[in-house]
Amino acid sequence: MATPLVVSEVFKSFTMHLRDGIKLPVVNDVSFSVASGECVVLGGPSGIGKSSILKMLYGNYAVDSGQILVDHKDRLIDIARADPRTVLDVRRHTMGYVSQFLRTVPRVAAVDVVAEPLVARGVEATEARKKAAELLAKLNLPQELWSLPPATFSGGEQQRVNIARGFITSHRILLLDEPTASLDAVNRQVVVEMIAGKKREGVALLGIFHDEEVREAVADRILDVTQFSPRKAVAA
Amino acid sequence: MTDTPLLKVSGVSKFYGSRIGCKGVSFDLWPGEVLAIVGESGSGKTTLLNCLSTRLIPTTGSVEYRMRDGNFRDLYHMGEAERRFLMRTDWGFVHQNPVDGLRMTVSAGANVGERLMAIGDRHYGKIRETASDWLARVEISTDRIDDQPRAFSGGMRQRLQIARNLVTHPRLVFMDEPTGGLDVSVQARLLDLVRGLVNDLGLSAIVVTHDLAVARLLSHRMMVMKDGHVIEHGLTDRVLDDPREPYTQLLVSSILQV
């Protein structure tokens, strides 16, 4: 099996056309890979481009140049160049993403929000809902909330719905953008255990964790994003 | 992933005299895919939608549709009767104003049942049962089945129009500003409903909207139009999170935050 995720020589900048076309460089020459069963943590101060890297890998941001190679259904897909349909198929089957904030859809119950990625992969709805309920229970979300839409939940409750949604599938690659930011100690520990479980299953994980304790517990390797920052020359 | 598109659009242009309606539009639409066409008023999005759905014949270009038998047919070289049959059975068209898509003086049940009769259903009891089932799916109380849509609110009329379109299990639905004239609470309900139905039925859809939030919620892929041209095209998340073109950046930065 190929390495699940290989990033090579990726450059990214924003051109702000509404601000006289100024060009803001984000990251230069990003190269790294994540092996199966490994958890790599992106390190460095805020604003250095950690979230931008995750968004490029997931296809939310376009890249200026370089390659993002994903082993998808035994084929290598370059996310930087793939058409939208292929990117969506990669998201459905190979690469999951737990964002910092849950994007809520009106009127959809928490348990269905969590079950949705499984249903999208063709799992039967009752089966998917059962698995969703197990995860929500594990994350200590009170059962009376399961059938409510998460729009009115607290930050920590929404975050747990988001984590359950990201962890429910058996995607081979999982991107985590501060999944423990608004959780209490008990639930942080649950997430740490869930990440360890994913590693044992051979999932390649790439994450951002500001909480030092969590980072210590999950990281196999810390990748300092400062080295890719176009501003490092100025800072030095 | 199926490897054949449902619709192949190449080089579609429509001129009104010397004025451009839309110019040089090409794309493929795949089964189960929802494409949003966004842009401001007068950007050509409705002209394009009307060309794709054969309500207008373009000046140049071709649109090929994969029929249920698997063969592609050029829509503009089809007979009028055949095209009408396609529109009544395999396609749906949801108008911005439900009055344009409904018959206001026949009952809600008949509005839904009419499409079933067009595909050959004759059994009154069955038609009524299916109609009543569809009213429930779009959250219209079934005791309103004999009322005329004249007596319905705007949101109910729009839901009825959607039921009328989906009852024949079309494979492709065109929507022109489906939430255009509705207030926000009704919009949210309708969007959620459409999103659920599109997922459950595996429909392909082309949705024209000027509302980027609607595009984000419903579509996989997005085309941005300006002055009749497609200026940006890509994954919906990508176009909204990292817009590349000056005009798209302007559109995205103009969204009001609540």
Interface residues (C-beta under 8 A of the other chain):
Chain A: F14 T15 M16 H17 L18 K55 G59 N60 Y61 A62 P84 R85 V87 L88 D89 V105 P106 R107 V108
Chain B: M1 W30 E33 A188 R189 L191 D192 R195 L217 H220 R221 G234 L235 T236 D237 R238 D241 D242 R244 E245 P246 Q249 L250 S253
